[in-house]
Amino acid sequence: MSEEFDQQFILSQQQCEFLAKTFHKFDPDENGVIELEDLAKVTQEILGNEIRSSELQAIRLKGEGCATEGYITFGDFTKIMREHMSSTTRWGGLKSKLQAFVGFDSIQDQLKEKALKRGFEFNLMVVGESGLGKSTMINTLFRGTVSRQSCIQHPEPLPPTVKINSVCHVIEEKSVNLKLSITDTPGFGDQINNLKSWEPILEYVNKQFEAYLNEEVSINRKKYIPDTRIHCCMYFIPPTGHCLRPLDIEFMKKLDKHVNIVPVIAKSDTLTIEERHAFKQRIRDDITHHKIRIYPSGYETDEEDEMVANAAIDKFLPFAIIGSDQLHQVNGKKILARKTKWGVIEVENPAHCEFVNLRNMLIKSRMLDLKETTDKVHYENYRRQRLHGPRDISDALSQPDN
């Protein structure tokens, strides 16, 4: 720890006394040292349940670095705690107590008001061969004609190569404005030779990173940088009932270090319940075997509540979905459904498909986390590699992190 830091980060007398009191509980002979093995216990008693397991591990490693013959002095322990306190607000018993109400709890209302004025952005990419219902699914997710295909008057012919097209909307719900960008990839998987069909998509994703980076390092940069980075890529898997195809594996392996991939089984009503369960398990096995990183299970978190939430989501991956923008009468109510001569398949019925689980994850519970993961993981990796040197970004990101 630097001398400059020592001068800037000063503990109060009350904090020093609390540290010393807790330290001496594990130093009954008052030798001024504790055993390295007791470091985690002392820290846990001071910071309580607020501290994360990863933070305890980091403190343990710092203790190993300054320990002498398995013992840590009070001075070294104090430095470790100060360094930890400088990087978090989870101070446990070291928090200062207020004598009266101040009012800074209103900061959450200030943040909300400011965010509502600006509105929010979300950029979604859909990838999959034609005929899998991508446009219908997008319209179903956002309950409107927001897909690119819905915005053109005449059907487009199948392109000879993969194309990248985007359409942007501003939608409003209960005074919340969302700037929604939908990026489609017509031509993907539709050619006789699909070799490297993922390249135009990867190039597009990286171009959005590059545009954001250029704005970020600009001398006269904007107050708010327009965010066109892809926050989520929904990958549509055809309901073959077998396993992932080489094209599916290749695409996800090439893109998983650049974008949050959420795999879905398209038109899952073509499979029986038994076939669907078996297909999902084979896809999970393929994802594990090929070490494909999908969202959210492929991203570590220190928050225990997020771990629980991720585990609840993981059991549905890949989501078996059905899309429909048609309303049908069922038990006196008009609902989104697909009507066949065998009956009605309800889009929002969990017994029929997992559309509700997908929507809840993408929109209700994980939209901000998808954006944060894009910024803190994928864009940060791109930025680091881009500023490090001129070598090819795709090759650089394919290397494991140190």
N, C-alpha and C positions, 0 to 999 in steps of 0.2 A: 504494500500500500504506500502511495506516494506521500511525501511530507506535506505537499499542498493540500491533499485530501484530509490529512490529519488536522490541519489548521481550519479547514472549512466545515468539517462535520464534527461538531462538539456535542457530547452527551450532557444532559442536565444532571444536577446533583442527585435528583430523585432517581434517574435512570441508572446512574453509576452505583448508587446504594442498592438498587434492586438487583443489578447484575452481581454485585459482590455478595449479597445475601444468598442468592441462589447458588453461586459458585461454591461458597463455603459449605453448603449442605453436602457437597460431594468432596469436600476437602476438610474432613473433621479434625485432622491433625494440624491444620492451618500452616501447611508447607508452601502455600501459594501455587500449588499445581493440582491438576486433576488428571486421571488416566484418560487416554485417548478414547477408550471404549465408553467413557461416561459423557463424552461431548454431546452426542445426540440426545441423551437424557436431559442434560442441563438445558440444551437449546429448546427441547420440547416443553420443559417446565416454564421457560421464560416466554416463549411465543405461543404456547398452547396449541389448540387444534387448527389455528389459522395457517400454520406452516405446512407446505406441501412436502411429499416424500422426496421429490427431486431436489428441493431446496435443502433438505436435511442431508442428502447425499453430497451436494456441493459443499456444504459446511464441513462435512466429514473429510472431504478431499483437501480442503484448505487446512484443516487441523493436522492431517498427515504431513502436509508440507512444512509446518512449523513446529511439529512435535519433536521433543528430544527424549530418546529412549522410552518412547511410549507415553510421555507426559506433556501436558500443555500448561503454560504459565497463565496467570490471570491477565497479564498484559496482552499476550497473544490472543487469548480468548476474547478480550474486549475489542481488539482490532477486527477479529473475524465477525463479531456481532455488528460492529459499526459498518463494516463493508456490506453486510447483508441488509442492514436497515436502509442503506443509501439507495437500494435498488427495488424497494417494495414498500407498501403501506401496511403490510400485515405484521404489525409490531407486537401483538399480543399484550403482555403485561407491561410493556415499555411505552404504551400509549400515554400521552399526557391527558389529564382529566380537566374538563372545563368547569369553571365555577358557576357559569350561567349559560343560558341559551344564546347562541351567536347568530345562527341563521344561514350558515353556509350549506345546510342540507338542501337548500333550494337550487343548488347548482344543477341537479338532475332536471329540474323544471326548465332552467335556462338552456341546458343542452337540448332538451326536447323542442323547445320553442324555436331555437336557432336551426335545428335540423329540419323541422317542419317547413320553415320558410324557404330553405334551400331545396328541399325535396331529396329524393334518393335515386340512385342509379343501380340498375342490375342488367348485366349482359349475359345472355344465355345462348349457347350454341347447341344445335341439334345435328347429330351425325348418324347416318344410316342409309342403306340403299333405298331406292324409291319403292313406294307401295307399303311401307311399314306404318303409315299413319302419323308421321311426324307433325305435319301441319295441324291435323285434327287434335293431336295431343296438346299442342301449344294453345290452341283455341280453348280446349277443355280446361287446361290449367288456369288460364286467366279469364275464363268466362267471357270471351269476346273474339272478334275477328282480328287477331293480332299477328297471326303467322304471315310470313311473306307471301305464300301462295294465295292467301285470302285477300291480299291487297292488290293483286294483278287481275286484269279483266279476262285475259285468255290464258289457257294452260301453256306452259313453255315446253318446247321439245327437249328431249333428254340430251344434255350437253355431251360432246365427245370426250371431255376431260372434266375433272372436278372443278367446280366453280364455287366461289365464296360470295354469297349475297346477304346483305343485312337490311333490316327494316326497323325503324325506331318509332315508338309510341310514347306518349305521356298518358298514363291512366291514373284515375283518382278514386280513392276509397276512404270515406270518413275524414276528409280534409287532408289526407296523406297523398302527395303526388309522387308517382314512381315513373322515372324515365326508363322504359323497358326497351332493350335492344335484342332482337332475335336474329341470330346468324344461322343461315341454312347452308348446306353443302351439297347441292344437286350434282349428280354424277358420281358420287362416292359409292363404290361397290357395284356399279351398274355396268362396268366394262368387261369385256372378255379377259383382258389383262389388267388386273388391279394392282400390279406391282408399283409400290411407292405412291399409291393413291393418297396416302396420308401427308405427303410432303407439302402440297398447297395449303392444307389446314394448319400444319405446324408453322409454316412460313407466315400465315396470317396472324396466328396467335403471337408470334414473336414480333411482328410488325407493330402490334398494339403495345407491347412492352417498350419497343424502341421509341414510339411516339410519346409515350408517357415519360420515358427517361429524358428525351430531348427537351420536353417542357420543364422537367424537374431541374435540369442543370443549366437551363437558359438564364442569361443575365437578367433579362426582363421577363421573368416568368409570371404567369397569371396567378391571381389570388387563389382561385380554385382551378386545379388542373382537370380538364375534361377526362373522364375515365372511360376508355373504350376497351380496356382489358377484359378478356373473357373470364367471367367469374365461375361459370359452370358449363361443362360439356355433357349433355345427355347423349349417351351412346345407345342406339337402338339395335338390339340383337334379334334377328329373325327367329320365330318360334319353331325351330327345326325339331326340337325335342332330343337332340343328340348332345353336342358339346360346342364349345367355342370353335369357330372356324379359324384357320391361319390368319385370315384378314382381320378378324376381331382381335386376336392376340397381338398381331403386329401393330395395329393402330394404337391400342391401349398402352403397349409397352413404349411406343415412340412418343406418346403425348402425356403420359402420366407424370412426367417431371415438369410439365409446362402448364397444366390446367387441371382443375378438379373434375375428375371423371365420375359420373354417376351412371352405371349401366342399368338398362331396363329391357325387359322382354316385351317386345311389341306384340300386339294382337294376341294376348295370352289366352283369350277365349277359344282359340283354335286347339288348345291343349286340354286334356282332362285334368282333374285335380291331381291325380297320381302322376301323370306325365309332367305336370308343372313342377311338382316337388322334386322329382328326380332330375329334371332339367336344371333347376336352380342349383341343386347340389353339385352337379357336374360342372356347372359354370364356376361355382365357388372353388371347387377343386382345381380347375384350370387357372383361376386367378392366383390361388396360393402357389401352385406349382411353378408358374411363370413369373412369380413375384411382381405382379401388376399392382400398382398403387391406385386404389379407388377411394372415393370420398364416402364416409368420413373415416373408415377403419384404417386407412393408410397413413393417418396423421396423428401423431402422439399429442396427448394433452396431459397437463398436470392437475386439472380440475376434476375432482372425483364425481361431481354431478354430471359433467360432460362425458366422463368415461361410462357412466351408467346409461346416459342418453345414447351414446354411440353404440353401446352393446344392444340397445333396443332397436336401433336402426339397422344394425348389421344383420340381424336375423331375417330381414326382409330382402336384403340385397342378393341378386339383382331384383328390382321391383317388377313384378308381373302386372302389366297395366293394360287397360282398355280405354280407348278414347272415343268420344262421341260428342258432337255439338247439336244433336237432335234431342228434343224433349218428347217423352212418351208418357202416357197416362198409366200410373201404377198405383193401385189402391186409392184412387181418388186424387192423387197428387201427380203433378208434372215433374218428371225427373230426367236427368241426362241418362240415356240408355241406348243400347243397340238391340233392335228388335229382329228376331229371327222366327222361322216357322216353328221352332221348338220352345220359344218363350222370349222373355225380356232379360237382357243382361244389364244390370245396373252399375253404372260407372262408379258411383260413390258408395256402393255397398261393399264393406270389407270382406264379406263372404264370397263375393264374385271376383274381386281383383284387389290390387294393392295401390290403386290410384290415390286414395285418400292419404295413405302413408307417404307416398312420394310428394304430394302437394304439401302436406304438413312439414316435411323436411325442407323442401326447397323454399317455401314461402313463409310459413308460419314460425318455424323455429330456427332455421339455419341460413337464412338469406344473408344476414350480416356476417356470420362466420365464414360463409363461402367467399365473401368479399375480402374479409380479413386474411383468410388463408391465401387467397390470390396475391394480396399485397405483401404479407409477411413471409411467405414461403416461395411461391413461384416467381413473383416479380423480383424479390430480393435475390434469389439465385441468379436470375437473368442479369440484374444490375451488377452484382458482384463479378460475374464472369465477363460482362461487357466492359466494365471499367478496368478489369484486370489485364485484358489484352485483346488483340484483334482476332484471335482464333475463332473457329466456327462455334457458335453458341450451342447448337444442337449436340455437337460432339462433346463439348465441355460439360453440358448438363447431364449427359449420359454417364459420366463418371461418378462413382459414389462419393458422397461428401466425406471430408476428413473428420 
